[in-house]
Amino acid sequence: MRTGAKIGIGVAAAAVVGAAGLGAYNLVDAVTGGGAGGLRAEAAPARTGPPTSDETEKTARDFLGAWAAGDTGKAVGLTDNAQAATTALTAFRDAAHVQKVTFKQGKAVGTKVPFSVSAEVVLDKQRTTWAYDSSLDVVRGAEGGRAKVGWQPTVVHPELTAGRTLRTGATEEAKVVAVGRGGVELDPTKDHPSLASVLPELRKKYGEKAGGEPAVAVRLEGPAGTAPKNLHVVSEGKPGKLRTTIDAGLQRAAEAAVNRYSDASVVAVKASTGEILAVANSKKGGFNAALGGTTAPGSTMKIVTSALLLEQGKAAPAKSVPCPKNATYGMTFHNVENSENPRATFAQDFAASCNTAFISFAGQLSDGALAAEARDVFGIGLDWKAGVATFDGRVPTDSGAGKAASLIGQGRVQMSPLNMASIAATVREGSFHQPYFVDPSLDGRQLAKAARPLAPAAANDLRSMMRLTAVSGTGARAMAGLGGEIGAKTGSAEVDGQSAPNGWFAAYRNDVAAAAVVPQGGHGGDSAGPVVAAVLREDPRPGADVTG
């Protein structure tokens, strides 16, 4: 800012009005300081005592006239603290972005002069008029006894105090509205409470790429740690629209399904793309178990184990694989309710969720085989970039009893409902598609990619086994009435110290795959199964895809 710069001189001169019927103030007199012909006045003797009413009114008019004309040098010369006044008036123009200012002077009360302010604030292409009232006090100056404006920050604005400044700018980041598929706004306060922790994280990460304009205001800013105060709104702003993959209908169904339990979580994904369609937890707020849970998946892990056995040719749906009551590999394993089927096929073992049949393969597999299958085909343990924090699954290399336990989803294997929904989707589609909430084209991020697809023959066999489970196996009761292309797998994961195992269920119907867990829910088909089925039932048309 150059002292003496001129801004808005014509508007300012016409608007400065005297207090007692004096009419418009002649700005030329204010600048020259002279009368007719511009004759130099004889120096007046130093005066003492309070300023007179004439001095008060004239000093106020001269100061306001110079300020309105943009003559900062003249204006601050009429104050008793030129340095502080220069700083404040310069900031008023440069930081508050006031391009023009006019004043209407009121009637003085003693040495106090009220005045109204009309400031034109211009920032980029936004222009608005800011009107408010302020006042000044005229004092006797120390040099020569001239009347001067007793400088206080409140002259500029009544709420401006030492240590604060006026600044025009964005009040916050542009408001971002999160919408689901089809442009439906997602409301975590009403229909979608489980998204209360997801949507803010998405808005924070992608909000600036969602378009929109932030609100702009003249703000009163103080020292660090103090909250700014909006004094005048320049622009209300325009919200950006962040498009997510959530399907509002499936989300409502998921919310209703988990709310039947005190503790349950479910996730649904679009199998062909990896788009996350619904996420729900019965426990709202806090830890998001649907995305970040780290518990043993129980027999739902047999989907991955079966893929490994089918690809290696160690098993086939029609191949005889007996299901004894117990099997030993480093320790003794048993079936739920000590069931057995000596003449079972591998498909029947899968549909009945026979633990011992799967344990019988432990000695035929290398220690790292299951971990490699989970990673290379199903994307487990890769760095998923879903848009929010997620647990991406864990299948460690193990040996002895640990390796055997991993085959049935126990031991050190850890999964979340998101992981298991993705595993079911991989079977349905034949290849892994990393789950995500926001299309990667928005920010150019690279999604995780599995090393290879599931072998086509193994994929067909596994889909037939999952269909058998959904139609006549342990998942039949939950999946009853669901048409289209369906497949399911149940799980009951035992946890030390719990009276009942965690119930798991993973399934797909057409292009939607979902998985749920109900801690201490017991048998997965009875507890988690209805949760998943309720979500899959939301799309009732045979062969239908999720609407977009």
C-alpha positions in Angstrom: 0.0 0.0 0.0 1.4 3.4 -1.0 0.4 6.2 1.4 -1.7 8.7 -0.4 -3.2 6.3 -3.0 -6.6 7.4 -4.3 -9.6 5.2 -4.2 -13.3 6.1 -4.7 -12.8 9.8 -4.5 -16.0 10.9 -6.2 -18.2 8.6 -4.1 -16.5 9.5 -0.9 -16.8 13.3 -1.3 -20.5 13.3 -1.9 -21.3 11.0 1.0 -19.5 12.8 3.9 -22.3 14.8 5.6 -22.1 17.4 8.4 -23.8 17.0 11.7 -25.9 20.1 12.0 -27.3 20.8 8.6 -24.0 21.7 7.1 -24.7 19.7 3.9 -22.1 17.9 1.9 -18.5 18.6 2.9 -16.3 20.2 0.3 -13.4 17.8 -0.2 -11.3 20.5 -1.9 -11.3 22.5 1.3 -10.2 19.3 3.2 -7.3 18.8 0.8 -6.0 22.4 0.4 -6.9 23.6 3.9 -7.7 27.0 2.5 -10.6 29.3 1.8 -11.4 31.3 -1.3 -8.4 31.6 -3.6 -6.4 29.2 -1.5 -4.8 31.9 0.6 -2.5 30.6 3.3 -4.0 31.0 6.8 -2.1 32.7 9.5 -0.8 30.2 12.2 -3.2 29.9 15.1 -1.9 30.1 18.6 -1.7 26.8 20.5 -5.0 25.9 22.2 -5.7 24.0 25.4 -8.6 22.4 27.0 -11.2 20.0 25.4 -11.9 20.5 21.7 -14.8 22.8 20.9 -17.9 21.5 19.1 -16.7 23.2 15.9 -13.3 21.6 16.2 -14.8 18.2 16.9 -17.1 18.3 13.9 -14.5 19.7 11.5 -11.8 17.2 12.6 -14.2 14.3 12.2 -15.2 15.6 8.7 -11.7 16.1 7.6 -10.6 12.7 8.8 -13.6 10.8 7.3 -13.2 12.8 4.0 -9.6 11.9 3.7 -10.2 8.3 4.5 -13.1 8.1 2.0 -10.8 9.6 -0.7 -8.1 7.1 -0.1 -5.7 9.7 1.1 -4.2 7.7 3.9 -1.4 10.1 4.5 -3.9 13.0 5.2 -6.2 10.8 7.3 -3.5 9.5 9.6 -2.1 13.0 9.9 -5.4 14.0 11.6 -4.9 11.3 14.3 -2.8 11.3 17.4 -1.1 8.0 16.4 -0.1 8.1 12.7 1.7 4.7 12.9 -1.1 2.7 14.3 -3.7 4.5 12.2 -1.6 3.8 9.0 -1.5 0.1 9.9 -5.2 -0.2 10.5 -6.4 1.8 7.5 -4.0 0.0 5.2 -5.3 -3.4 6.5 -8.8 -2.2 6.0 -8.1 -1.7 2.3 -5.7 -4.6 1.6 -6.7 -7.4 4.0 -10.4 -6.6 4.3 -10.4 -5.8 0.5 -12.5 -2.6 0.9 -12.3 -0.9 -2.5 -14.6 2.0 -1.7 -15.9 3.5 1.5 -18.3 6.3 2.2 -19.4 7.8 5.5 -22.4 9.6 7.0 -21.4 11.7 9.9 -23.8 11.9 12.8 -24.3 14.6 15.5 -21.5 14.8 18.0 -22.1 14.2 21.6 -19.4 16.1 23.4 -16.2 15.1 21.6 -17.6 11.8 20.4 -18.7 11.6 16.8 -20.8 8.7 15.5 -20.8 7.8 11.9 -22.2 5.2 9.6 -20.0 3.2 7.2 -20.8 1.9 3.7 -17.9 -0.2 2.5 -17.7 -1.9 -0.9 -15.9 -5.2 -0.4 -14.4 -6.8 -3.6 -12.6 -10.1 -3.7 -12.0 -11.7 -7.0 -15.3 -11.4 -8.8 -17.4 -11.2 -5.7 -18.6 -7.7 -4.7 -20.9 -6.7 -1.8 -21.7 -3.7 0.4 -20.9 -3.9 4.1 -22.7 -1.4 6.3 -22.2 -0.8 10.0 -21.9 2.0 12.5 -18.9 3.2 14.4 -17.6 6.3 16.2 -14.5 8.4 16.9 -13.4 10.7 19.7 -11.7 14.0 19.1 -8.9 15.0 21.5 -6.5 17.9 21.9 -3.2 17.0 20.2 0.1 17.3 22.0 1.7 19.4 19.2 0.3 22.9 19.0 -2.9 21.9 20.6 -4.6 21.0 17.4 -7.7 18.9 17.5 -7.1 15.3 16.3 -8.8 12.0 16.2 -7.9 10.0 19.3 -6.8 6.9 17.6 -8.3 3.5 18.6 -8.8 0.4 16.5 -12.6 0.8 17.2 -12.6 3.8 14.8 -12.3 1.3 11.9 -14.9 -1.1 13.4 -16.4 -1.1 16.9 -15.3 -4.7 17.5 -11.8 -4.2 16.3 -9.3 -4.2 19.2 -5.6 -4.3 19.7 -4.1 -7.6 18.5 -7.0 -8.2 16.1 -7.4 -7.6 12.4 -10.1 -7.5 9.7 -9.6 -9.9 6.9 -11.8 -10.9 4.0 -11.5 -14.5 2.7 -12.9 -18.0 2.8 -14.5 -18.8 6.1 -13.8 -22.5 5.7 -13.3 -25.1 3.0 -16.2 -25.3 0.5 -19.1 -27.3 1.9 -19.2 -30.7 0.3 -22.4 -32.8 -0.1 -21.8 -36.5 -0.4 -24.2 -38.3 -2.7 -24.7 -41.9 -3.6 -25.4 -43.7 -6.8 -28.0 -41.8 -8.9 -27.2 -38.5 -7.1 -29.1 -39.3 -3.9 -27.8 -37.2 -1.0 -26.6 -39.3 1.9 -27.9 -38.2 5.3 -26.0 -39.8 8.2 -28.2 -38.0 10.7 -31.3 -39.7 9.4 -31.3 -42.7 7.0 -27.6 -43.6 7.0 -26.2 -43.3 10.5 -23.4 -45.8 9.9 -21.9 -43.4 7.4 -21.3 -40.8 10.1 -17.7 -41.7 10.3 -17.2 -42.5 6.6 -18.5 -39.4 4.9 -16.5 -36.8 6.8 -13.3 -38.7 6.0 -14.3 -38.8 2.3 -15.1 -35.1 2.3 -11.8 -34.3 4.0 -9.8 -36.3 1.5 -11.7 -35.5 -1.7 -13.7 -32.3 -0.9 -11.5 -29.9 -2.9 -11.9 -32.1 -6.0 -15.7 -32.1 -5.7 -16.2 -28.6 -7.0 -18.1 -26.0 -5.1 -17.0 -22.6 -3.7 -16.3 -21.8 -0.1 -18.2 -19.1 1.8 -16.4 -15.8 1.9 -16.8 -13.2 4.7 -15.1 -10.2 6.4 -13.8 -11.8 9.5 -12.4 -10.5 12.8 -9.3 -12.5 13.4 -7.3 -12.6 16.7 -4.2 -14.3 18.0 -3.6 -18.0 17.3 -6.0 -20.2 19.2 -8.9 -17.8 19.1 -11.9 -18.4 16.9 -12.5 -15.8 14.2 -15.8 -14.0 14.0 -17.7 -13.4 10.8 -18.7 -9.7 10.6 -20.1 -9.6 7.0 -20.9 -12.4 4.5 -19.5 -11.6 1.1 -20.7 -14.9 -0.5 -22.6 -17.8 0.9 -20.6 -20.2 -1.3 -21.7 -23.2 -3.3 -21.5 -26.7 -2.0 -19.5 -29.2 -4.0 -21.0 -32.6 -4.8 -18.9 -35.6 -3.9 -20.1 -38.7 -5.7 -19.6 -41.9 -3.8 -20.4 -45.5 -4.6 -23.0 -46.0 -1.9 -26.4 -47.2 -3.0 -29.0 -45.5 -0.8 -31.4 -48.4 -1.0 -28.9 -51.0 0.0 -27.5 -48.7 2.7 -31.0 -48.4 4.3 -31.4 -52.2 4.1 -28.0 -52.7 5.7 -28.8 -50.3 8.5 -32.1 -52.0 9.3 -30.5 -55.5 9.1 -27.7 -54.8 11.6 -30.0 -53.0 14.0 -31.7 -56.3 14.8 -28.6 -57.0 16.9 -26.7 -55.1 19.6 -23.5 -55.9 17.7 -23.3 -56.7 14.0 -21.6 -55.4 10.9 -22.1 -55.8 7.2 -20.6 -54.6 3.9 -21.9 -54.9 0.3 -19.8 -54.4 -2.8 -20.5 -54.5 -6.6 -18.7 -57.7 -7.7 -17.8 -56.5 -11.2 -16.2 -53.2 -10.1 -15.4 -53.3 -6.4 -17.6 -50.3 -5.7 -18.7 -50.3 -2.0 -22.5 -50.2 -2.0 -23.3 -50.3 1.7 -21.5 -50.3 5.1 -23.4 -50.7 8.4 -22.7 -51.3 12.0 -25.2 -51.7 14.8 -22.8 -49.8 17.1 -22.8 -46.3 15.7 -19.8 -44.0 16.0 -16.4 -45.0 17.2 -14.6 -47.9 15.7 -15.9 -49.0 12.3 -15.9 -52.8 12.6 -17.3 -53.3 9.1 -14.2 -51.8 7.5 -11.6 -52.2 10.2 -12.5 -55.4 12.0 -9.6 -57.8 12.7 -11.2 -61.1 13.8 -11.0 -64.7 12.6 -13.5 -65.3 9.8 -14.1 -69.0 10.6 -15.4 -71.2 7.9 -16.0 -68.4 5.4 -12.2 -68.7 4.9 -12.9 -72.0 3.3 -13.7 -70.1 0.1 -10.0 -69.2 -0.2 -8.9 -72.6 0.9 -11.1 -74.3 -1.6 -9.8 -72.0 -4.4 -6.3 -73.1 -3.5 -7.2 -76.8 -3.4 -9.1 -76.6 -6.7 -6.4 -74.7 -8.5 -3.7 -77.2 -7.3 -5.9 -80.2 -8.3 -5.9 -81.6 -4.8 -9.7 -81.5 -4.7 -12.7 -81.4 -7.1 -16.4 -80.9 -6.3 -17.3 -84.6 -7.0 -14.1 -86.0 -5.5 -14.6 -88.1 -2.3 -13.2 -86.4 0.7 -14.5 -88.0 3.9 -15.6 -85.9 6.8 -14.7 -87.7 10.1 -15.6 -86.4 13.6 -12.0 -85.4 14.4 -8.8 -84.8 12.5 -5.3 -84.2 13.9 -2.5 -82.0 12.5 -0.4 -80.6 15.3 -3.6 -80.7 17.4 -7.0 -82.3 17.2 -9.8 -80.5 15.3 -13.5 -81.3 15.4 -16.7 -80.4 13.6 -19.6 -78.4 15.0 -21.7 -80.8 17.0 -19.2 -83.5 16.3 -20.9 -84.3 12.9 -19.4 -86.6 10.4 -20.0 -87.9 6.8 -17.6 -90.7 5.8 -18.9 -90.8 2.2 -18.9 -87.0 1.6 -17.7 -85.4 -1.6 -15.6 -82.2 -1.5 -18.7 -80.2 -2.5 -20.7 -81.7 0.3 -17.9 -80.9 2.7 -18.0 -77.3 1.6 -21.8 -77.0 1.8 -21.9 -78.7 5.3 -18.8 -76.7 6.4 -16.9 -79.8 7.5 -13.7 -78.7 9.3 -12.0 -82.1 9.4 -12.2 -82.6 5.7 -10.3 -79.4 5.1 -7.8 -80.2 7.9 -7.0 -83.4 6.1 -5.3 -81.4 3.3 -2.8 -79.6 5.7 0.0 -82.0 5.1 -0.3 -81.6 1.3 0.1 -77.9 1.3 3.3 -75.8 1.8 3.4 -73.4 4.8 3.0 -70.4 2.6 0.4 -71.7 0.1 -2.7 -70.3 1.6 -1.1 -66.9 2.2 0.0 -66.7 -1.4 -3.5 -67.7 -2.7 -5.1 -65.1 -0.5 -2.7 -62.4 -1.7 -2.2 -63.3 -5.3 -5.8 -64.1 -6.2 -8.0 -62.4 -3.6 -5.9 -59.3 -3.0 -5.8 -59.9 0.8 -3.0 -58.0 2.6 -2.4 -55.6 -0.3 -2.5 -51.8 0.2 -6.1 -51.1 -0.5 -6.9 -47.4 -1.3 -10.7 -47.4 -0.6 -10.9 -43.7 0.2 -11.0 -44.2 4.0 -9.0 -46.3 6.4 -9.6 -50.0 6.0 -8.1 -53.3 7.3 -7.0 -55.2 4.2 -7.0 -58.7 5.7 -4.2 -60.9 7.1 -3.3 -64.5 6.2 0.2 -65.2 7.6 2.5 -68.0 6.6 2.2 -70.6 9.3 3.2 -74.2 10.0 1.9 -77.2 12.1 -1.3 -76.6 13.9 -1.3 -73.0 12.9 -1.3 -73.8 9.3 -4.2 -76.3 9.8 -6.2 -73.8 11.7 -5.7 -71.2 9.0 -7.4 -73.5 6.5 -10.7 -73.2 8.4 -10.3 -69.5 9.2 -9.0 -69.8 12.7 -5.5 -69.3 14.2 -3.9 -66.1 13.1 -6.1 -65.4 10.1 -7.9 -62.0 10.4 -10.6 -60.5 8.3 -13.2 -57.7 8.3 -16.7 -57.9 6.7 -15.2 -55.7 3.9 -12.5 -58.3 3.2 -15.0 -61.2 3.1 -17.4 -59.3 0.9 -14.6 -58.8 -1.5 -13.6 -62.5 -1.4 -17.2 -63.5 -2.3 -17.2 -60.9 -5.1 -13.9 -62.3 -6.4 -15.5 -65.7 -6.7 -18.6 -64.3 -8.4 -16.5 -62.2 -10.9 -13.5 -64.5 -11.3 -11.0 -61.8 -10.4 -10.2 -59.3 -7.7 -11.5 -55.7 -7.9 -10.3 -53.6 -5.0 -13.2 -52.1 -3.0 -13.5 -48.3 -3.1 -15.9 -45.5 -2.1 -14.8 -42.9 -4.6 -14.0 -43.5 -8.2 -10.2 -43.5 -8.6 -10.5 -41.2 -11.7 -11.3 -38.3 -9.3 -7.8 -38.2 -7.9 -5.8 -40.6 -10.2 -4.9 -43.0 -7.4 -3.9 -46.6 -8.3 -6.1 -49.3 -6.8 -4.5 -52.5 -5.5 -4.3 -55.3 -8.1 -4.0 -59.0 -7.5 -1.3 -60.8 -9.3 -3.7 -63.0 -11.3 -7.3 -64.0 -11.6 -8.8 -67.2 -10.2 -8.3 -70.0 -12.7 -11.5 -70.3 -14.8 -12.1 -74.0 -14.0 -11.6 -73.4 -10.3 -13.9 -70.4 -10.4 -16.7 -72.4 -12.0 -16.3 -75.2 -9.5 -16.2 -72.8 -6.5 -19.3 -71.0 -7.8 -21.1 -74.3 -8.0 -20.1 -75.2 -4.5 -21.3 -71.8 -3.1 -24.6 -72.3 -4.9 -25.0 -75.7 -3.4 -24.4 -74.1 0.0 -27.0 -71.4 -0.7 -29.6 -73.8 -2.0 -29.2 -76.9 0.2 -26.3 -76.4 2.6 -25.7 -74.4 5.8 -26.7 -71.1 4.0 -30.0 -72.4 2.6 -32.3 -71.1 5.4 -30.9 -67.5 5.1 -30.9 -67.5 1.3 -34.3 -68.9 0.9 -36.4 -67.1 -1.6 -33.5 -65.3 -3.3 -33.5 -65.9 -7.0 -30.8 -65.1 -9.6 -27.2 -66.2 -9.5 -26.6 -66.9 -5.8 -23.8 -68.4 -3.7 -23.0 -68.5 0.0 -20.7 -69.7 2.7 -21.3 -69.7 6.5 -18.8 -69.5 9.3 -18.6 -69.9 13.0 -15.3 -68.6 14.5 -14.4 -69.7 18.0 -12.8 -67.0 20.2 -11.1 -67.7 23.5 -13.1 -66.5 26.4 -16.4 -66.3 24.5 -19.3 -68.5 25.4 -20.5 -68.5 21.7 -18.5 -68.3 18.4 -18.7 -65.3 16.1 -21.3 -65.8 13.4 -20.1 -65.1 9.8 -21.8 -65.2 6.4 -20.5 -64.3 2.9 -22.6 -64.5 -0.2 -23.5 -63.0 -3.5 -26.6 -62.5 -5.6 -26.1 -61.4 -9.2 -23.6 -58.5 -9.1 -23.9 -57.8 -5.4 -21.7 -59.5 -2.8 -22.0 -59.0 0.9 -20.6 -60.3 4.2 -21.5 -59.9 7.8 -20.3 -60.8 11.3 -22.3 -61.0 14.5 -20.0 -61.3 17.4 -21.0 -64.2 19.7 -23.9 -64.9 17.2 -23.3 -68.6 17.1 -23.9 -70.4 13.8 -23.3 -68.0 11.0 -26.2 -69.1 8.9 -28.6 -68.3 11.8 -27.1 -64.9 12.9 -25.1 -63.2 10.1 -27.0 -65.0 7.3 -30.2 -63.0 7.7 -28.2 -59.8 7.7 -26.6 -60.5 4.4 -29.8 -61.9 2.9 -31.6 -58.7 3.8 -29.1 -56.6 1.9 -29.1 -59.0 -1.2 -32.9 -59.0 -1.2 -32.9 -55.2 -1.8 -32.4 -55.9 -5.5 -35.3 -58.2 -6.3 -35.0 -58.5 -10.1 -33.5 -61.7 -11.4 -30.2 -60.9 -13.1 -30.5 -57.2 -12.1 -27.5 -55.1 -11.7 -27.1 -52.3 -9.1 -28.5 -49.1 -10.5 -26.0 -46.4 -11.2 
